[in-house]
Amino acid sequence: MAKHLKKSIDIAEKDAADVKVRQIVEGLLADIETRGDEAVREMSIKFDKWDRKDYRLTDKEIKECMAQLRPRDIDDIKFAQDQVRNFAECQKASIRDIEVETMPGIILGHKNIPVNSVGCYVPGGKYPLLASAHMSVITAKVAGVPRIITCAPPFEGKMAAAIVTAQHMAGADEIYSLGGVQAIGAMSIGTKSIAPVDMLVGPGNAYVAEAKRQLYGRVGIDLFAGPTETLVIADDTVDAELCATDLLGQAEHGPTSPAILLTTSEKLAKATMAEVDRLLTILPTAEIARVSWRDYGEVIVCKDDAEMVEVADKIASEHVQVMTKDPDYFLKHMTNYGALFLGPRTNVSYGDKVIGTNHTLPTKKAAKYTGGLWVGKFMKTCTYQKVMTDKASAMIGEYCSRLCMLEGFAGHAEQANVRVRRYGGRNIPYGKAAE
């Protein structure tokens, strides 16, 4: 049975924080619904100390942001975007329209249609997370979305030059310097200055995630995202430095980011805990990572790989870093995860920033029912039907008539009956089943 050497805070404390966020966001969205641009501006000033006559960036401002970056920065962004685009195009190639004649004269099919407009949120209040621009904008572009807009908060009192550059290079049609709930509300509800979108994507803080949750249904979303999560699965083939580094590399995202070590080696577990303590004395982001590790860090010791798979599937973590003698065992047997990072040569940071897979992934156990953002999330698979012959319509109509009457739907049955009469020459009494 798995043994906890370290546990996170009680679930009740987490739930209490969620309730408070929910109430605040509800009020903010209602204000945007009522007052539109005026409410958005007031929130931007209040929460980000950021005011503009128009939050949409001009071409001149975009060029000025790009000019602030070094040529190497531009090249690095282009490299990362090329990787994301390449993998997204491979995904797109796997999605196919179909049309098949299932019975003589009966043709069924589906088309994959991109949504018409998408709003991409790029978080940047604490860190300028330009990678999120690659993951959302490029993937939507490859899917064929006609209108893509982006919102990112200011960074240290000005537009985040790297984020603006990444958004523009990725192909965003409209770029707004706007953050938080006000950005999510403006994109989904719409204002006089910002036309609403059909779908929202992108990660964000607890308030952004809650705003997306409350707006789901009015618009589509990629997934319900909470704080970044990481699960390191390791055995004695690796050392504490690798494990501790990979745990803290994600814990620095925020003070509520779970970082969990799952191992078959109690020696490695204890050594990793000691190494985490050492690294927290020198890590530049230790102020955040320390709180996250203290409150949400866990260390779990299992008897073997099979038990680690069982525990890992219950945790259903967003990121799963596997460093064992047989990483492919976990690829074969695990079913609940956002993304797997297999072997000590790879790590979550590669996926977050540059390797090409998408970093917008399910959290809070959502990996039990969904994967992460990909080309298919931006597409609607819509079916169609064609009945090509009189004989086929009459034949399928008889079945439909009887099944409708079995459910008590006489009107439905008549839709079938009128065609059985017309195309099959049968005299069926009105409101009766075809016999």
C-alpha positions in Angstrom: 0.0 0.0 0.0 1.3 3.5 -0.9 2.9 5.5 1.9 2.8 9.3 2.2 6.0 10.8 3.5 4.5 14.3 2.8 0.9 15.4 2.3 -0.7 18.5 1.0 -3.1 20.8 2.9 -6.7 19.6 3.7 -9.1 19.7 0.8 -11.5 21.9 2.8 -9.0 24.7 2.7 -8.8 24.4 -1.1 -12.6 24.4 -1.4 -13.0 27.5 0.7 -10.7 29.4 -1.6 -12.6 28.3 -4.6 -15.9 29.5 -3.2 -14.5 33.0 -2.7 -13.1 33.2 -6.2 -16.4 32.0 -7.6 -18.4 34.8 -5.9 -16.0 37.5 -7.0 -15.9 36.4 -10.6 -19.7 36.2 -10.8 -20.0 39.9 -9.8 -17.3 41.0 -12.3 -18.9 39.2 -15.2 -22.3 40.6 -14.4 -20.8 44.1 -14.4 -19.3 43.6 -17.8 -22.6 42.3 -19.1 -24.3 45.5 -17.9 -21.7 48.2 -18.5 -19.5 46.8 -21.2 -16.3 48.8 -22.1 -16.8 51.1 -19.0 -16.7 48.1 -16.6 -13.7 46.6 -18.5 -11.7 49.8 -18.2 -12.5 50.2 -14.5 -11.4 46.6 -13.8 -8.2 47.1 -15.8 -7.3 50.2 -13.9 -8.2 48.5 -10.5 -6.5 45.2 -11.0 -3.7 45.9 -13.4 -3.3 49.7 -13.0 -3.6 49.9 -16.8 -5.6 52.4 -18.8 -5.8 53.0 -22.5 -8.2 54.7 -24.8 -8.4 51.6 -26.9 -7.0 48.3 -25.6 -6.4 46.9 -29.1 -2.8 47.4 -30.2 -2.0 49.3 -33.3 0.4 48.0 -36.0 2.9 50.7 -34.9 2.7 49.5 -31.3 3.3 45.9 -32.4 6.3 46.9 -34.4 7.7 48.8 -31.4 7.3 45.8 -29.2 9.1 43.6 -31.7 11.9 46.1 -31.9 12.6 45.7 -28.2 13.6 42.0 -28.7 17.1 40.9 -29.8 17.4 39.0 -33.1 18.2 35.9 -31.1 14.9 36.3 -29.2 13.0 36.5 -32.5 14.8 33.4 -33.8 14.0 31.5 -30.6 10.3 32.4 -30.8 10.3 31.3 -34.5 11.9 28.0 -33.6 9.4 27.2 -30.9 6.5 28.3 -33.1 7.8 26.1 -36.0 7.7 23.1 -33.7 4.2 23.8 -32.5 3.0 24.4 -36.0 4.6 21.2 -37.3 3.0 19.0 -34.7 -0.4 20.7 -35.1 -0.3 20.1 -38.9 0.5 16.5 -38.2 -2.6 16.4 -35.9 -4.7 18.1 -38.6 -3.7 15.5 -41.1 -5.1 12.8 -38.9 -8.6 14.4 -38.9 -10.6 13.4 -41.9 -14.0 14.0 -43.3 -15.9 10.9 -44.1 -18.7 9.8 -46.4 -20.0 6.3 -46.6 -22.9 4.4 -48.1 -24.0 2.4 -45.1 -26.9 0.7 -47.0 -28.0 0.9 -50.6 -29.2 4.5 -51.2 -28.3 5.6 -47.6 -25.3 8.0 -47.4 -23.9 9.2 -44.1 -20.9 11.5 -43.5 -19.3 14.1 -41.3 -17.4 17.3 -41.9 -14.8 18.8 -39.6 -15.6 22.5 -39.6 -13.4 25.1 -37.7 -15.2 27.4 -35.3 -15.6 30.9 -36.7 -13.8 32.9 -33.9 -11.6 32.2 -31.0 -10.3 34.3 -28.1 -6.9 33.3 -26.8 -5.9 34.3 -23.3 -2.1 34.6 -22.8 -1.3 35.0 -19.1 1.5 37.4 -18.2 0.8 39.3 -15.0 3.4 37.4 -13.0 5.6 36.0 -15.8 5.3 37.0 -19.5 4.2 33.5 -20.7 4.7 34.0 -24.4 4.6 30.2 -25.0 0.8 30.3 -24.5 0.6 32.4 -27.6 2.2 29.7 -29.7 0.0 27.0 -28.2 -3.3 28.7 -28.8 -3.0 31.0 -31.8 -0.9 28.6 -34.0 -3.1 25.6 -33.2 -6.3 27.6 -34.1 -4.6 28.9 -37.3 -3.8 25.4 -38.4 -7.3 24.3 -37.6 -8.6 27.0 -40.0 -10.2 29.4 -37.6 -11.0 32.7 -39.6 -10.8 35.2 -36.7 -8.4 34.8 -33.8 -8.0 37.5 -31.1 -5.6 37.6 -28.2 -5.6 39.2 -24.8 -2.6 39.5 -22.4 -2.2 41.7 -19.3 0.4 44.3 -19.1 3.7 43.2 -17.5 5.4 45.6 -15.0 3.3 48.5 -16.1 3.6 48.2 -19.9 2.8 45.9 -22.8 4.8 42.7 -22.6 7.0 43.0 -25.7 7.8 39.3 -25.9 4.1 38.3 -25.6 3.0 40.8 -28.2 5.7 39.6 -30.6 4.8 36.0 -30.1 1.1 36.8 -30.7 1.8 38.7 -33.9 4.3 36.1 -35.2 1.7 33.3 -34.5 -0.8 35.1 -36.6 -3.3 36.8 -34.3 -5.8 38.9 -36.1 -6.5 41.3 -33.2 -4.2 41.8 -30.2 -5.4 43.4 -27.0 -3.4 44.5 -24.0 -6.0 43.4 -21.4 -5.8 40.9 -18.6 -7.8 38.9 -16.0 -11.5 38.5 -15.8 -12.0 41.7 -17.7 -10.3 40.2 -20.7 -12.2 36.9 -20.5 -15.5 38.8 -20.1 -14.9 41.2 -22.9 -14.0 38.4 -25.4 -16.9 36.2 -24.5 -19.7 38.7 -23.7 -18.5 41.3 -26.1 -18.4 45.1 -25.8 -18.8 48.0 -28.3 -15.0 47.8 -29.0 -14.5 44.1 -28.9 -16.7 41.7 -30.9 -17.5 38.5 -29.0 -15.9 35.2 -29.9 -17.4 31.7 -30.1 -14.7 30.0 -28.1 -12.2 30.8 -25.4 -8.8 29.1 -24.9 -5.7 29.5 -22.8 -4.6 29.1 -19.2 -4.7 31.7 -16.5 -4.9 32.3 -12.7 -7.8 31.1 -10.5 -10.0 34.1 -11.5 -9.4 33.5 -15.2 -10.2 29.8 -14.9 -13.4 30.6 -12.9 -14.5 33.1 -15.5 -14.1 30.5 -18.2 -16.1 28.0 -16.2 -19.0 30.5 -15.6 -19.1 31.4 -19.3 -19.0 27.9 -20.6 -22.1 27.3 -22.6 -22.3 30.9 -23.7 -19.0 30.2 -25.5 -17.0 27.0 -25.9 -13.8 26.6 -24.0 -10.8 24.4 -24.3 -11.0 22.9 -20.8 -11.4 23.8 -17.2 -7.9 24.7 -16.1 -6.7 25.1 -12.5 -3.2 25.7 -11.1 -0.3 23.9 -12.9 0.2 20.4 -11.6 3.2 18.1 -11.9 3.8 14.5 -11.0 7.3 13.0 -11.0 7.4 9.2 -11.2 10.8 7.9 -10.4 12.8 5.0 -9.2 16.4 4.5 -8.1 17.7 4.8 -11.7 17.7 8.6 -11.2 18.9 10.9 -8.5 17.4 13.5 -6.2 18.7 16.5 -8.1 16.7 15.6 -11.2 13.5 14.9 -9.2 13.7 18.0 -7.0 14.5 20.2 -10.0 11.5 18.9 -11.9 9.2 19.4 -9.0 10.3 22.9 -8.2 10.4 23.8 -12.0 6.6 23.6 -11.9 6.0 24.7 -8.3 7.2 28.1 -9.2 4.1 28.7 -11.3 2.1 29.8 -8.3 1.5 29.2 -4.6 -1.2 26.6 -5.2 0.6 24.4 -7.8 0.7 20.8 -6.7 4.1 19.0 -7.1 4.1 15.3 -6.3 6.8 12.7 -6.2 5.8 9.1 -6.7 8.5 6.6 -6.3 9.4 3.0 -5.4 12.5 4.1 -3.5 12.1 5.5 0.0 15.8 6.5 -0.1 15.2 8.6 -3.2 12.1 10.1 -1.7 13.9 11.3 1.4 16.9 12.5 -0.6 14.6 14.4 -2.9 12.9 16.2 0.0 16.3 17.2 1.3 17.3 18.4 -2.2 14.1 20.4 -2.5 15.0 22.2 0.8 18.5 22.9 -0.5 17.4 24.2 -3.9 14.8 26.5 -2.2 17.8 28.4 -0.7 19.2 29.3 -4.1 16.2 29.2 -6.6 15.4 32.8 -7.7 11.6 32.0 -7.6 11.8 30.3 -4.2 9.4 32.7 -2.6 6.6 31.2 -4.7 7.9 27.7 -5.0 8.4 27.3 -1.3 4.7 28.1 -0.5 3.5 25.7 -3.2 5.8 22.9 -2.0 4.8 23.5 1.7 1.1 23.5 1.1 0.6 21.3 -2.0 3.7 19.2 -2.3 3.4 15.4 -1.7 5.8 12.5 -1.6 4.4 9.0 -2.0 6.3 5.7 -1.8 4.9 2.6 -3.7 5.9 -1.0 -3.7 6.3 -1.4 -7.5 5.5 0.1 -10.9 2.0 -1.3 -11.0 1.1 0.4 -7.8 2.6 3.7 -9.1 0.4 3.4 -12.2 -2.7 2.9 -10.0 -1.9 5.9 -7.8 -0.9 8.1 -10.7 -4.2 7.3 -12.5 -6.1 8.4 -9.3 -4.1 11.6 -9.2 -4.7 12.3 -12.9 -2.0 15.0 -13.0 -1.7 17.6 -15.7 2.1 16.8 -16.3 3.6 13.4 -15.6 7.4 13.2 -15.7 8.5 9.5 -15.8 12.1 8.7 -14.9 12.3 4.9 -14.4 14.1 2.0 -15.9 11.1 1.4 -18.2 9.3 4.6 -19.0 7.3 2.9 -21.7 5.6 0.8 -19.1 3.7 3.9 -18.0 3.0 4.9 -21.6 1.4 1.5 -22.1 -0.5 1.3 -18.8 -1.5 4.8 -17.6 -4.8 6.2 -18.7 -5.3 9.5 -16.8 -2.8 12.3 -17.6 -2.6 15.5 -19.5 0.8 14.8 -21.0 3.6 12.3 -20.4 7.3 13.2 -20.4 9.2 10.0 -20.8 12.7 9.4 -19.6 15.3 11.7 -17.8 16.3 13.4 -21.1 13.0 15.1 -21.4 11.0 17.2 -18.9 7.9 19.3 -18.5 9.6 22.5 -19.4 10.4 21.2 -22.9 6.6 20.6 -23.4 5.7 24.0 -21.8 8.0 26.0 -24.1 9.4 24.5 -27.2 9.2 20.9 -28.2 5.9 21.1 -30.1 3.2 19.4 -28.1 0.6 21.7 -26.6 1.0 22.9 -23.0 -2.7 23.7 -22.4 -3.6 20.6 -20.4 -6.3 19.3 -18.1 -6.0 19.9 -14.3 -8.0 19.1 -11.2 -8.5 15.5 -12.3 -10.1 16.5 -15.6 -7.5 14.2 -17.3 -10.0 11.4 -16.4 -12.3 12.6 -19.2 -10.4 14.9 -21.6 -7.0 15.5 -23.2 -5.4 18.8 -23.7 -5.7 21.5 -26.4 -5.1 20.3 -29.9 -6.3 21.1 -33.4 -9.4 19.0 -33.0 -10.6 21.3 -30.1 -11.0 24.1 -32.6 -13.1 22.0 -35.0 -16.8 20.8 -34.9 -17.4 17.3 -36.3 -20.8 17.8 -37.9 -22.8 14.9 -39.5 -25.0 14.9 -42.5 -27.3 12.4 -44.2 -28.6 11.8 -47.7 -31.2 9.3 -48.8 -30.7 8.8 -52.5 -33.5 6.4 -53.7 -37.3 6.0 -53.2 -36.7 2.4 -52.1 -34.2 3.4 -49.4 -36.4 6.1 -48.0 -39.5 3.8 -47.8 -37.4 1.0 -46.2 -35.8 3.1 -43.5 -39.1 4.9 -43.0 -40.9 1.8 -42.0 -38.4 1.1 -39.2 -38.5 4.8 -38.1 -42.3 4.8 -38.0 -42.5 1.8 -35.7 -39.8 3.0 -33.4 -41.3 6.5 -33.1 -44.7 5.0 -32.2 -43.0 2.8 -29.6 -41.9 6.0 -27.9 -45.2 7.7 -28.3 -44.0 10.3 -30.9 -46.8 10.3 -33.4 -45.5 13.5 -35.1 -42.1 11.9 -35.6 -43.8 8.8 -37.0 -45.7 10.9 -39.6 -42.4 12.3 -40.8 -41.5 8.7 -41.7 -45.0 7.7 -42.8 -45.5 10.4 -45.4 -42.4 9.2 -47.1 -43.4 5.6 -46.9 -46.7 6.5 -48.6 -45.1 8.7 -51.2 -42.0 6.7 -52.1 -43.1 3.2 -51.1 -46.8 3.3 -52.2 -48.1 2.1 -48.9 -51.4 3.3 -47.4 -50.6 3.9 -43.7 -53.4 5.5 -41.6 -52.4 8.9 -40.2 -50.9 8.7 -36.7 -50.4 4.9 -37.0 -47.2 2.9 -37.2 -46.1 1.2 -40.4 -46.8 -2.5 -40.0 
